[in-house]
Amino acid sequence: MNLKFTIDRFENNKAVLKTDDGDTVVWPKSKLPSDAREGMVLNFNILSDLEAEKDKKELAKEILNEILDVNPAP
């Protein structure tokens, strides 16, 4: 999914980004290109990472089993 945002303004160390639909996102200024300026259009490409999601679920399961002192069956 590709989203376009326009930098509406800067507030302290944050940037206020707006979509053409009027939705607003507040984003860290430090995570923008160094030449970022008001009016600049940014493209965000959002991808899912199923492998990372699986790894995080497995880690959460392991931590929970350790907390509960549960030994999963082989």
Secondary structure, 3 states (H helix, E strand, C coil): CEEEEEEEEEECCEEEEECCCCCEEEEEHHHCCCCCCCCCEEEEECCCCHHHHHHHHHHHHHHHHHHHCCCCCC
